[in-house]
Amino acid sequence: MVSNALIEKLNKEIRVLRRDITQIKEALVDVKGDAEGQYRSAFIAKVLKRVREKSRYRYRGSESFLKHVRASAK
């Protein structure tokens, strides 16, 4: 039987993950939006395709994420 403390901990982690995902989605959309506030249909199709794909990388923290971003920017 699962304890209430474990259930509460898991629920809290889920809330944090949902908030993080929402922030990431908002950041991605803000970067690629058109000046008029409309999004190109090609961009929307590309984003939706990427969302469905399996992730190529698994980041274990901010350091590994920044390392990957800096390496791909060169």
Summary of the structure (lengths in Angstrom):
residues: 74
radius of gyration: 16.9
end to end distance: 51.3
largest distance: 54.1
contacts: 119
relative contact order: 0.06
helix: 72%
strand: 0%
